[in-house]
Amino acid sequence: MKLTEHHKNILHSKIRLTHCNSCGLSSISFSDTIYEMREFNGGRLNLSSSLYPVIVASCSNCGNTVFYNAIILGLVNQKGELIK
Ligand SMILES: [Zn+2]
């Protein structure tokens, strides 16, 4: 699910990640897509397992990757719907 400009503004108003906490360079970029992280189930997809909608921030220098919970950021509600 792609983020709108409104959602990107919310994201950048709440997160002040300017430098990578691994290599220290300012090479961080945020995804413009909401991904989902599911409970590991031995390699089998379990659609009833819990999941987290996440925004991904990654460093283009060292590959350090950080996930932000899109529900806590106020981008997605508890039903998994994008908040307008
Ligand atoms: Zn880095």
PDB file of the backbone (N, CA, C, O) and the ligand in Angstrom, with CONECT records:
HET     ZN  A 101       1
ATOM      1  N   MET A   1       0.852  -1.169   0.000  1.00  0.00           N
ATOM      2  CA  MET A   1       0.000   0.000   0.000  1.00  0.00           C
ATOM      3  C   MET A   1       0.897   1.232   0.000  1.00  0.00           C
ATOM      4  O   MET A   1       1.753   1.385   0.872  1.00  0.00           O
ATOM      5  N   LYS A   2       0.697   2.112  -0.985  1.00  0.00           N
ATOM      6  CA  LYS A   2       1.521   3.309  -1.126  1.00  0.00           C
ATOM      7  C   LYS A   2       1.066   4.411  -0.166  1.00  0.00           C
ATOM      8  O   LYS A   2      -0.122   4.558   0.122  1.00  0.00           O
ATOM      9  N   LEU A   3       2.038   5.173   0.314  1.00  0.00           N
ATOM     10  CA  LEU A   3       1.736   6.317   1.172  1.00  0.00           C
ATOM     11  C   LEU A   3       1.384   7.528   0.311  1.00  0.00           C
ATOM     12  O   LEU A   3       1.959   7.730  -0.759  1.00  0.00           O
ATOM     13  N   THR A   4       0.442   8.320   0.787  1.00  0.00           N
ATOM     14  CA  THR A   4       0.118   9.582   0.125  1.00  0.00           C
ATOM     15  C   THR A   4       1.059  10.657   0.673  1.00  0.00           C
ATOM     16  O   THR A   4       1.784  10.415   1.638  1.00  0.00           O
ATOM     17  N   GLU A   5       1.050  11.829   0.064  1.00  0.00           N
ATOM     18  CA  GLU A   5       1.861  12.948   0.570  1.00  0.00           C
ATOM     19  C   GLU A   5       1.467  13.277   2.003  1.00  0.00           C
ATOM     20  O   GLU A   5       2.330  13.589   2.823  1.00  0.00           O
ATOM     21  N   HIS A   6       0.162  13.213   2.320  1.00  0.00           N
ATOM     22  CA  HIS A   6      -0.322  13.457   3.680  1.00  0.00           C
ATOM     23  C   HIS A   6       0.336  12.490   4.671  1.00  0.00           C
ATOM     24  O   HIS A   6       0.789  12.899   5.741  1.00  0.00           O
ATOM     25  N   HIS A   7       0.384  11.214   4.307  1.00  0.00           N
ATOM     26  CA  HIS A   7       0.980  10.211   5.196  1.00  0.00           C
ATOM     27  C   HIS A   7       2.493  10.400   5.321  1.00  0.00           C
ATOM     28  O   HIS A   7       3.064  10.190   6.392  1.00  0.00           O
ATOM     29  N   LYS A   8       3.133  10.795   4.227  1.00  0.00           N
ATOM     30  CA  LYS A   8       4.584  11.056   4.290  1.00  0.00           C
ATOM     31  C   LYS A   8       4.863  12.235   5.218  1.00  0.00           C
ATOM     32  O   LYS A   8       5.857  12.229   5.944  1.00  0.00           O
ATOM     33  N   ASN A   9       3.988  13.254   5.202  1.00  0.00           N
ATOM     34  CA  ASN A   9       4.167  14.398   6.099  1.00  0.00           C
ATOM     35  C   ASN A   9       4.038  13.977   7.559  1.00  0.00           C
ATOM     36  O   ASN A   9       4.803  14.436   8.407  1.00  0.00           O
ATOM     37  N   ILE A  10       3.072  13.103   7.857  1.00  0.00           N
ATOM     38  CA  ILE A  10       2.920  12.591   9.228  1.00  0.00           C
ATOM     39  C   ILE A  10       4.174  11.824   9.630  1.00  0.00           C
ATOM     40  O   ILE A  10       4.708  12.011  10.723  1.00  0.00           O
ATOM     41  N   LEU A  11       4.628  10.971   8.743  1.00  0.00           N
ATOM     42  CA  LEU A  11       5.819  10.159   9.012  1.00  0.00           C
ATOM     43  C   LEU A  11       7.019  11.041   9.341  1.00  0.00           C
ATOM     44  O   LEU A  11       7.710  10.809  10.333  1.00  0.00           O
ATOM     45  N   HIS A  12       7.267  12.047   8.515  1.00  0.00           N
ATOM     46  CA  HIS A  12       8.446  12.890   8.719  1.00  0.00           C
ATOM     47  C   HIS A  12       8.283  13.857   9.895  1.00  0.00           C
ATOM     48  O   HIS A  12       9.277  14.365  10.416  1.00  0.00           O
ATOM     49  N   SER A  13       7.038  14.117  10.319  1.00  0.00           N
ATOM     50  CA  SER A  13       6.849  14.966  11.499  1.00  0.00           C
ATOM     51  C   SER A  13       7.120  14.196  12.787  1.00  0.00           C
ATOM     52  O   SER A  13       7.402  14.797  13.824  1.00  0.00           O
ATOM     53  N   LYS A  14       7.037  12.875  12.723  1.00  0.00           N
ATOM     54  CA  LYS A  14       7.216  12.068  13.938  1.00  0.00           C
ATOM     55  C   LYS A  14       8.585  11.426  14.060  1.00  0.00           C
ATOM     56  O   LYS A  14       9.019  11.104  15.166  1.00  0.00           O
ATOM     57  N   ILE A  15       9.267  11.236  12.953  1.00  0.00           N
ATOM     58  CA  ILE A  15      10.561  10.542  12.982  1.00  0.00           C
ATOM     59  C   ILE A  15      11.654  11.503  12.548  1.00  0.00           C
ATOM     60  O   ILE A  15      11.581  12.110  11.479  1.00  0.00           O
ATOM     61  N   ARG A  16      12.648  11.629  13.377  1.00  0.00           N
ATOM     62  CA  ARG A  16      13.776  12.525  13.088  1.00  0.00           C
ATOM     63  C   ARG A  16      15.043  11.709  12.870  1.00  0.00           C
ATOM     64  O   ARG A  16      16.069  11.953  13.506  1.00  0.00           O
ATOM     65  N   LEU A  17      14.964  10.758  11.985  1.00  0.00           N
ATOM     66  CA  LEU A  17      16.103   9.888  11.706  1.00  0.00           C
ATOM     67  C   LEU A  17      16.915  10.501  10.568  1.00  0.00           C
ATOM     68  O   LEU A  17      16.539  10.388   9.402  1.00  0.00           O
ATOM     69  N   THR A  18      18.020  11.145  10.904  1.00  0.00           N
ATOM     70  CA  THR A  18      18.822  11.814   9.879  1.00  0.00           C
ATOM     71  C   THR A  18      20.116  11.070   9.577  1.00  0.00           C
ATOM     72  O   THR A  18      20.684  11.216   8.495  1.00  0.00           O
ATOM     73  N   HIS A  19      20.583  10.268  10.541  1.00  0.00           N
ATOM     74  CA  HIS A  19      21.822   9.536  10.344  1.00  0.00           C
ATOM     75  C   HIS A  19      21.614   8.062  10.696  1.00  0.00           C
ATOM     76  O   HIS A  19      20.835   7.725  11.588  1.00  0.00           O
ATOM     77  N   CYS A  20      22.311   7.213   9.994  1.00  0.00           N
ATOM     78  CA  CYS A  20      22.246   5.779  10.254  1.00  0.00           C
ATOM     79  C   CYS A  20      22.852   5.488  11.630  1.00  0.00           C
ATOM     80  O   CYS A  20      23.942   5.967  11.944  1.00  0.00           O
ATOM     81  N   ASN A  21      22.150   4.709  12.444  1.00  0.00           N
ATOM     82  CA  ASN A  21      22.690   4.379  13.765  1.00  0.00           C
ATOM     83  C   ASN A  21      23.718   3.250  13.704  1.00  0.00           C
ATOM     84  O   ASN A  21      24.232   2.827  14.740  1.00  0.00           O
ATOM     85  N   SER A  22      24.019   2.766  12.516  1.00  0.00           N
ATOM     86  CA  SER A  22      25.040   1.729  12.362  1.00  0.00           C
ATOM     87  C   SER A  22      26.345   2.312  11.828  1.00  0.00           C
ATOM     88  O   SER A  22      27.397   2.108  12.432  1.00  0.00           O
ATOM     89  N   CYS A  23      26.298   3.039  10.702  1.00  0.00           N
ATOM     90  CA  CYS A  23      27.527   3.563  10.091  1.00  0.00           C
ATOM     91  C   CYS A  23      27.703   5.063  10.309  1.00  0.00           C
ATOM     92  O   CYS A  23      28.794   5.592  10.093  1.00  0.00           O
ATOM     93  N   GLY A  24      26.647   5.757  10.735  1.00  0.00           N
ATOM     94  CA  GLY A  24      26.748   7.181  11.046  1.00  0.00           C
ATOM     95  C   GLY A  24      26.562   8.112   9.864  1.00  0.00           C
ATOM     96  O   GLY A  24      26.539   9.329  10.047  1.00  0.00           O
ATOM     97  N   LEU A  25      26.430   7.580   8.657  1.00  0.00           N
ATOM     98  CA  LEU A  25      26.248   8.444   7.491  1.00  0.00           C
ATOM     99  C   LEU A  25      24.791   8.881   7.357  1.00  0.00           C
ATOM    100  O   LEU A  25      23.882   8.243   7.888  1.00  0.00           O
ATOM    101  N   SER A  26      24.596   9.967   6.645  1.00  0.00           N
ATOM    102  CA  SER A  26      23.217  10.441   6.422  1.00  0.00           C
ATOM    103  C   SER A  26      22.681   9.846   5.133  1.00  0.00           C
ATOM    104  O   SER A  26      22.378  10.567   4.181  1.00  0.00           O
ATOM    105  N   SER A  27      22.569   8.544   5.110  1.00  0.00           N
ATOM    106  CA  SER A  27      22.168   7.805   3.907  1.00  0.00           C
ATOM    107  C   SER A  27      20.854   7.065   4.116  1.00  0.00           C
ATOM    108  O   SER A  27      20.616   6.026   3.500  1.00  0.00           O
ATOM    109  N   ILE A  28      19.994   7.605   4.993  1.00  0.00           N
ATOM    110  CA  ILE A  28      18.737   6.948   5.323  1.00  0.00           C
ATOM    111  C   ILE A  28      17.638   7.390   4.365  1.00  0.00           C
ATOM    112  O   ILE A  28      17.502   8.577   4.067  1.00  0.00           O
ATOM    113  N   SER A  29      16.867   6.440   3.892  1.00  0.00           N
ATOM    114  CA  SER A  29      15.669   6.782   3.128  1.00  0.00           C
ATOM    115  C   SER A  29      14.515   5.896   3.593  1.00  0.00           C
ATOM    116  O   SER A  29      14.704   4.752   4.006  1.00  0.00           O
ATOM    117  N   PHE A  30      13.315   6.467   3.511  1.00  0.00           N
ATOM    118  CA  PHE A  30      12.108   5.754   3.939  1.00  0.00           C
ATOM    119  C   PHE A  30      11.401   5.173   2.728  1.00  0.00           C
ATOM    120  O   PHE A  30      11.427   5.754   1.643  1.00  0.00           O
ATOM    121  N   SER A  31      10.773   4.027   2.919  1.00  0.00           N
ATOM    122  CA  SER A  31       9.952   3.458   1.854  1.00  0.00           C
ATOM    123  C   SER A  31       8.717   4.332   1.667  1.00  0.00           C
ATOM    124  O   SER A  31       8.283   5.008   2.600  1.00  0.00           O
ATOM    125  N   ASP A  32       8.157   4.319   0.470  1.00  0.00           N
ATOM    126  CA  ASP A  32       6.893   5.034   0.267  1.00  0.00           C
ATOM    127  C   ASP A  32       5.737   4.035   0.236  1.00  0.00           C
ATOM    128  O   ASP A  32       4.654   4.318  -0.277  1.00  0.00           O
ATOM    129  N   THR A  33       6.005   2.863   0.800  1.00  0.00           N
ATOM    130  CA  THR A  33       5.037   1.769   0.817  1.00  0.00           C
ATOM    131  C   THR A  33       4.936   1.224   2.232  1.00  0.00           C
ATOM    132  O   THR A  33       5.930   1.165   2.956  1.00  0.00           O
ATOM    133  N   ILE A  34       3.733   0.827   2.622  1.00  0.00           N
ATOM    134  CA  ILE A  34       3.551   0.134   3.894  1.00  0.00           C
ATOM    135  C   ILE A  34       3.669  -1.356   3.625  1.00  0.00           C
ATOM    136  O   ILE A  34       2.980  -1.898   2.761  1.00  0.00           O
ATOM    137  N   TYR A  35       4.541  -2.008   4.365  1.00  0.00           N
ATOM    138  CA  TYR A  35       4.720  -3.450   4.247  1.00  0.00           C
ATOM    139  C   TYR A  35       4.085  -4.121   5.456  1.00  0.00           C
ATOM    140  O   TYR A  35       3.696  -3.443   6.407  1.00  0.00           O
ATOM    141  N   GLU A  36       3.977  -5.426   5.430  1.00  0.00           N
ATOM    142  CA  GLU A  36       3.470  -6.123   6.602  1.00  0.00           C
ATOM    143  C   GLU A  36       4.479  -7.162   7.053  1.00  0.00           C
ATOM    144  O   GLU A  36       5.111  -7.834   6.238  1.00  0.00           O
ATOM    145  N   MET A  37       4.619  -7.281   8.362  1.00  0.00           N
ATOM    146  CA  MET A  37       5.514  -8.258   8.972  1.00  0.00           C
ATOM    147  C   MET A  37       4.636  -9.257   9.719  1.00  0.00           C
ATOM    148  O   MET A  37       3.890  -8.894  10.629  1.00  0.00           O
ATOM    149  N   ARG A  38       4.738 -10.505   9.321  1.00  0.00           N
ATOM    150  CA  ARG A  38       3.897 -11.544   9.918  1.00  0.00           C
ATOM    151  C   ARG A  38       4.681 -12.399  10.900  1.00  0.00           C
ATOM    152  O   ARG A  38       5.908 -12.479  10.845  1.00  0.00           O
ATOM    153  N   GLU A  39       3.944 -13.031  11.797  1.00  0.00           N
ATOM    154  CA  GLU A  39       4.531 -13.991  12.719  1.00  0.00           C
ATOM    155  C   GLU A  39       5.128 -15.152  11.917  1.00  0.00           C
ATOM    156  O   GLU A  39       4.497 -15.672  10.997  1.00  0.00           O
ATOM    157  N   PHE A  40       6.337 -15.544  12.277  1.00  0.00           N
ATOM    158  CA  PHE A  40       6.984 -16.670  11.610  1.00  0.00           C
ATOM    159  C   PHE A  40       6.252 -17.950  11.965  1.00  0.00           C
ATOM    160  O   PHE A  40       5.957 -18.200  13.134  1.00  0.00           O
ATOM    161  N   ASN A  41       5.956 -18.766  10.952  1.00  0.00           N
ATOM    162  CA  ASN A  41       5.188 -19.993  11.171  1.00  0.00           C
ATOM    163  C   ASN A  41       5.841 -21.166  10.457  1.00  0.00           C
ATOM    164  O   ASN A  41       5.179 -21.941   9.767  1.00  0.00           O
ATOM    165  N   GLY A  42       7.138 -21.281  10.633  1.00  0.00           N
ATOM    166  CA  GLY A  42       7.861 -22.412  10.061  1.00  0.00           C
ATOM    167  C   GLY A  42       7.881 -22.433   8.544  1.00  0.00           C
ATOM    168  O   GLY A  42       8.007 -23.499   7.941  1.00  0.00           O
ATOM    169  N   GLY A  43       7.757 -21.273   7.923  1.00  0.00           N
ATOM    170  CA  GLY A  43       7.792 -21.212   6.466  1.00  0.00           C
ATOM    171  C   GLY A  43       6.433 -21.375   5.813  1.00  0.00           C
ATOM    172  O   GLY A  43       6.321 -21.275   4.591  1.00  0.00           O
ATOM    173  N   ARG A  44       5.397 -21.625   6.605  1.00  0.00           N
ATOM    174  CA  ARG A  44       4.036 -21.765   6.078  1.00  0.00           C
ATOM    175  C   ARG A  44       3.287 -20.459   6.332  1.00  0.00           C
ATOM    176  O   ARG A  44       3.385 -19.887   7.418  1.00  0.00           O
ATOM    177  N   LEU A  45       2.552 -19.993   5.350  1.00  0.00           N
ATOM    178  CA  LEU A  45       1.784 -18.763   5.491  1.00  0.00           C
ATOM    179  C   LEU A  45       0.529 -19.041   6.296  1.00  0.00           C
ATOM    180  O   LEU A  45      -0.297 -19.870   5.915  1.00  0.00           O
ATOM    181  N   ASN A  46       0.392 -18.340   7.413  1.00  0.00           N
ATOM    182  CA  ASN A  46      -0.794 -18.474   8.255  1.00  0.00           C
ATOM    183  C   ASN A  46      -1.506 -17.129   8.238  1.00  0.00           C
ATOM    184  O   ASN A  46      -1.067 -16.181   8.890  1.00  0.00           O
ATOM    185  N   LEU A  47      -2.604 -17.045   7.492  1.00  0.00           N
ATOM    186  CA  LEU A  47      -3.302 -15.769   7.320  1.00  0.00           C
ATOM    187  C   LEU A  47      -3.981 -15.283   8.597  1.00  0.00           C
ATOM    188  O   LEU A  47      -4.352 -14.112   8.685  1.00  0.00           O
ATOM    189  N   SER A  48      -4.149 -16.160   9.592  1.00  0.00           N
ATOM    190  CA  SER A  48      -4.790 -15.722  10.834  1.00  0.00           C
ATOM    191  C   SER A  48      -3.770 -15.300  11.889  1.00  0.00           C
ATOM    192  O   SER A  48      -4.152 -14.923  12.997  1.00  0.00           O
ATOM    193  N   SER A  49      -2.485 -15.358  11.564  1.00  0.00           N
ATOM    194  CA  SER A  49      -1.471 -14.946  12.529  1.00  0.00           C
ATOM    195  C   SER A  49      -1.447 -13.426  12.651  1.00  0.00           C
ATOM    196  O   SER A  49      -1.943 -12.713  11.779  1.00  0.00           O
ATOM    197  N   SER A  50      -0.872 -12.948  13.733  1.00  0.00           N
ATOM    198  CA  SER A  50      -0.795 -11.510  13.923  1.00  0.00           C
ATOM    199  C   SER A  50       0.186 -10.905  12.929  1.00  0.00           C
ATOM    200  O   SER A  50       1.128 -11.566  12.493  1.00  0.00           O
ATOM    201  N   LEU A  51      -0.039  -9.652  12.575  1.00  0.00           N
ATOM    202  CA  LEU A  51       0.874  -8.967  11.668  1.00  0.00           C
ATOM    203  C   LEU A  51       0.999  -7.509  12.065  1.00  0.00           C
ATOM    204  O   LEU A  51       0.124  -6.941  12.718  1.00  0.00           O
ATOM    205  N   TYR A  52       2.100  -6.928  11.655  1.00  0.00           N
ATOM    206  CA  TYR A  52       2.368  -5.526  11.907  1.00  0.00           C
ATOM    207  C   TYR A  52       2.532  -4.813  10.564  1.00  0.00           C
ATOM    208  O   TYR A  52       3.341  -5.238   9.739  1.00  0.00           O
ATOM    209  N   PRO A  53       1.778  -3.739  10.335  1.00  0.00           N
ATOM    210  CA  PRO A  53       2.062  -2.914   9.164  1.00  0.00           C
ATOM    211  C   PRO A  53       3.264  -2.038   9.501  1.00  0.00           C
ATOM    212  O   PRO A  53       3.289  -1.388  10.547  1.00  0.00           O
ATOM    213  N   VAL A  54       4.245  -2.020   8.629  1.00  0.00           N
ATOM    214  CA  VAL A  54       5.482  -1.312   8.949  1.00  0.00           C
ATOM    215  C   VAL A  54       5.941  -0.411   7.801  1.00  0.00           C
ATOM    216  O   VAL A  54       5.687  -0.672   6.625  1.00  0.00           O
ATOM    217  N   ILE A  55       6.622   0.651   8.198  1.00  0.00           N
ATOM    218  CA  ILE A  55       7.350   1.513   7.283  1.00  0.00           C
ATOM    219  C   ILE A  55       8.819   1.128   7.415  1.00  0.00           C
ATOM    220  O   ILE A  55       9.311   0.931   8.526  1.00  0.00           O
ATOM    221  N   VAL A  56       9.509   1.020   6.310  1.00  0.00           N
ATOM    222  CA  VAL A  56      10.901   0.589   6.308  1.00  0.00           C
ATOM    223  C   VAL A  56      11.811   1.787   6.050  1.00  0.00           C
ATOM    224  O   VAL A  56      11.606   2.544   5.101  1.00  0.00           O
ATOM    225  N   ALA A  57      12.813   1.946   6.904  1.00  0.00           N
ATOM    226  CA  ALA A  57      13.866   2.937   6.672  1.00  0.00           C
ATOM    227  C   ALA A  57      15.160   2.162   6.507  1.00  0.00           C
ATOM    228  O   ALA A  57      15.479   1.303   7.329  1.00  0.00           O
ATOM    229  N   SER A  58      15.912   2.457   5.447  1.00  0.00           N
ATOM    230  CA  SER A  58      17.159   1.734   5.246  1.00  0.00           C
ATOM    231  C   SER A  58      18.284   2.658   4.812  1.00  0.00           C
ATOM    232  O   SER A  58      18.068   3.712   4.215  1.00  0.00           O
ATOM    233  N   CYS A  59      19.487   2.220   5.133  1.00  0.00           N
ATOM    234  CA  CYS A  59      20.694   2.972   4.826  1.00  0.00           C
ATOM    235  C   CYS A  59      21.273   2.460   3.507  1.00  0.00           C
ATOM    236  O   CYS A  59      21.499   1.262   3.337  1.00  0.00           O
ATOM    237  N   SER A  60      21.509   3.385   2.583  1.00  0.00           N
ATOM    238  CA  SER A  60      22.041   2.974   1.278  1.00  0.00           C
ATOM    239  C   SER A  60      23.538   2.703   1.336  1.00  0.00           C
ATOM    240  O   SER A  60      24.111   2.229   0.356  1.00  0.00           O
ATOM    241  N   ASN A  61      24.182   2.993   2.460  1.00  0.00           N
ATOM    242  CA  ASN A  61      25.615   2.710   2.605  1.00  0.00           C
ATOM    243  C   ASN A  61      25.861   1.317   3.180  1.00  0.00           C
ATOM    244  O   ASN A  61      26.586   0.521   2.585  1.00  0.00           O
ATOM    245  N   CYS A  62      25.263   1.019   4.332  1.00  0.00           N
ATOM    246  CA  CYS A  62      25.576  -0.241   5.017  1.00  0.00           C
ATOM    247  C   CYS A  62      24.425  -1.249   5.025  1.00  0.00           C
ATOM    248  O   CYS A  62      24.619  -2.404   5.406  1.00  0.00           O
ATOM    249  N   GLY A  63      23.228  -0.821   4.607  1.00  0.00           N
ATOM    250  CA  GLY A  63      22.102  -1.750   4.552  1.00  0.00           C
ATOM    251  C   GLY A  63      21.345  -1.887   5.851  1.00  0.00           C
ATOM    252  O   GLY A  63      20.387  -2.657   5.922  1.00  0.00           O
ATOM    253  N   ASN A  64      21.747  -1.162   6.885  1.00  0.00           N
ATOM    254  CA  ASN A  64      20.994  -1.188   8.140  1.00  0.00           C
ATOM    255  C   ASN A  64      19.538  -0.853   7.836  1.00  0.00           C
ATOM    256  O   ASN A  64      19.252   0.096   7.107  1.00  0.00           O
ATOM    257  N   THR A  65      18.621  -1.635   8.398  1.00  0.00           N
ATOM    258  CA  THR A  65      17.203  -1.465   8.113  1.00  0.00           C
ATOM    259  C   THR A  65      16.436  -1.394   9.424  1.00  0.00           C
ATOM    260  O   THR A  65      16.653  -2.194  10.334  1.00  0.00           O
ATOM    261  N   VAL A  66      15.532  -0.414   9.504  1.00  0.00           N
ATOM    262  CA  VAL A  66      14.743  -0.180  10.706  1.00  0.00           C
ATOM    263  C   VAL A  66      13.273  -0.206  10.299  1.00  0.00           C
ATOM    264  O   VAL A  66      12.906   0.294   9.235  1.00  0.00           O
ATOM    265  N   PHE A  67      12.429  -0.797  11.158  1.00  0.00           N
ATOM    266  CA  PHE A  67      10.996  -0.856  10.894  1.00  0.00           C
ATOM    267  C   PHE A  67      10.258   0.032  11.882  1.00  0.00           C
ATOM    268  O   PHE A  67      10.597   0.071  13.064  1.00  0.00           O
ATOM    269  N   TYR A  68       9.236   0.755  11.393  1.00  0.00           N
ATOM    270  CA  TYR A  68       8.378   1.580  12.241  1.00  0.00           C
ATOM    271  C   TYR A  68       6.950   1.068  12.124  1.00  0.00           C
ATOM    272  O   TYR A  68       6.453   0.831  11.022  1.00  0.00           O
ATOM    273  N   ASN A  69       6.298   0.900  13.263  1.00  0.00           N
ATOM    274  CA  ASN A  69       4.930   0.389  13.304  1.00  0.00           C
ATOM    275  C   ASN A  69       3.974   1.459  12.771  1.00  0.00           C
ATOM    276  O   ASN A  69       3.845   2.528  13.368  1.00  0.00           O
ATOM    277  N   ALA A  70       3.304   1.177  11.651  1.00  0.00           N
ATOM    278  CA  ALA A  70       2.426   2.153  10.997  1.00  0.00           C
ATOM    279  C   ALA A  70       1.170   2.445  11.819  1.00  0.00           C
ATOM    280  O   ALA A  70       0.563   3.500  11.637  1.00  0.00           O
ATOM    281  N   ILE A  71       0.764   1.547  12.713  1.00  0.00           N
ATOM    282  CA  ILE A  71      -0.392   1.799  13.579  1.00  0.00           C
ATOM    283  C   ILE A  71      -0.010   2.846  14.615  1.00  0.00           C
ATOM    284  O   ILE A  71      -0.753   3.801  14.840  1.00  0.00           O
ATOM    285  N   ILE A  72       1.146   2.670  15.247  1.00  0.00           N
ATOM    286  CA  ILE A  72       1.596   3.627  16.260  1.00  0.00           C
ATOM    287  C   ILE A  72       1.872   4.984  15.627  1.00  0.00           C
ATOM    288  O   ILE A  72       1.655   6.015  16.265  1.00  0.00           O
ATOM    289  N   LEU A  73       2.345   5.004  14.392  1.00  0.00           N
ATOM    290  CA  LEU A  73       2.577   6.279  13.696  1.00  0.00           C
ATOM    291  C   LEU A  73       1.268   6.980  13.338  1.00  0.00           C
ATOM    292  O   LEU A  73       1.275   8.165  13.005  1.00  0.00           O
ATOM    293  N   GLY A  74       0.147   6.262  13.401  1.00  0.00           N
ATOM    294  CA  GLY A  74      -1.151   6.854  13.071  1.00  0.00           C
ATOM    295  C   GLY A  74      -1.455   6.819  11.578  1.00  0.00           C
ATOM    296  O   GLY A  74      -2.283   7.591  11.096  1.00  0.00           O
ATOM    297  N   LEU A  75      -0.798   5.938  10.853  1.00  0.00           N
ATOM    298  CA  LEU A  75      -1.041   5.826   9.414  1.00  0.00           C
ATOM    299  C   LEU A  75      -2.078   4.749   9.082  1.00  0.00           C
ATOM    300  O   LEU A  75      -2.754   4.822   8.056  1.00  0.00           O
ATOM    301  N   VAL A  76      -2.193   3.765   9.949  1.00  0.00           N
ATOM    302  CA  VAL A  76      -3.095   2.628   9.741  1.00  0.00           C
ATOM    303  C   VAL A  76      -3.882   2.405  11.025  1.00  0.00           C
ATOM    304  O   VAL A  76      -3.331   2.509  12.121  1.00  0.00           O
ATOM    305  N   ASN A  77      -5.202   2.092  10.888  1.00  0.00           N
ATOM    306  CA  ASN A  77      -5.978   1.811  12.095  1.00  0.00           C
ATOM    307  C   ASN A  77      -5.864   0.334  12.481  1.00  0.00           C
ATOM    308  O   ASN A  77      -5.215  -0.450  11.789  1.00  0.00           O
ATOM    309  N   GLN A  78      -6.493  -0.028  13.578  1.00  0.00           N
ATOM    310  CA  GLN A  78      -6.403  -1.408  14.107  1.00  0.00           C
ATOM    311  C   GLN A  78      -7.003  -2.438  13.158  1.00  0.00           C
ATOM    312  O   GLN A  78      -6.691  -3.625  13.256  1.00  0.00           O
ATOM    313  N   LYS A  79      -7.868  -1.993  12.232  1.00  0.00           N
ATOM    314  CA  LYS A  79      -8.463  -2.912  11.260  1.00  0.00           C
ATOM    315  C   LYS A  79      -7.554  -3.129  10.052  1.00  0.00           C
ATOM    316  O   LYS A  79      -7.844  -3.952   9.183  1.00  0.00           O
ATOM    317  N   GLY A  80      -6.449  -2.377  10.008  1.00  0.00           N
ATOM    318  CA  GLY A  80      -5.517  -2.479   8.883  1.00  0.00           C
ATOM    319  C   GLY A  80      -5.847  -1.551   7.744  1.00  0.00           C
ATOM    320  O   GLY A  80      -5.335  -1.717   6.637  1.00  0.00           O
ATOM    321  N   GLU A  81      -6.708  -0.560   8.000  1.00  0.00           N
ATOM    322  CA  GLU A  81      -7.097   0.395   6.960  1.00  0.00           C
ATOM    323  C   GLU A  81      -6.237   1.648   7.062  1.00  0.00           C
ATOM    324  O   GLU A  81      -5.910   2.106   8.158  1.00  0.00           O
ATOM    325  N   LEU A  82      -5.878   2.194   5.909  1.00  0.00           N
ATOM    326  CA  LEU A  82      -5.123   3.433   5.867  1.00  0.00           C
ATOM    327  C   LEU A  82      -5.993   4.564   6.428  1.00  0.00           C
ATOM    328  O   LEU A  82      -7.128   4.747   5.988  1.00  0.00           O
ATOM    329  N   ILE A  83      -5.469   5.315   7.388  1.00  0.00           N
ATOM    330  CA  ILE A  83      -6.215   6.440   7.969  1.00  0.00           C
ATOM    331  C   ILE A  83      -6.096   7.625   7.031  1.00  0.00           C
ATOM    332  O   ILE A  83      -4.990   8.008   6.648  1.00  0.00           O
ATOM    333  N   LYS A  84      -7.195   8.193   6.669  1.00  0.00           N
ATOM    334  CA  LYS A  84      -7.221   9.320   5.710  1.00  0.00           C
ATOM    335  C   LYS A  84      -6.820  10.610   6.387  1.00  0.00           C
ATOM    336  O   LYS A  84      -6.785  11.659   5.743  1.00  0.00           O
TER     337      LYS A  84
HETATM  338 ZN    ZN A 101      24.474   2.826   7.470  1.00  0.00          ZN2+
END
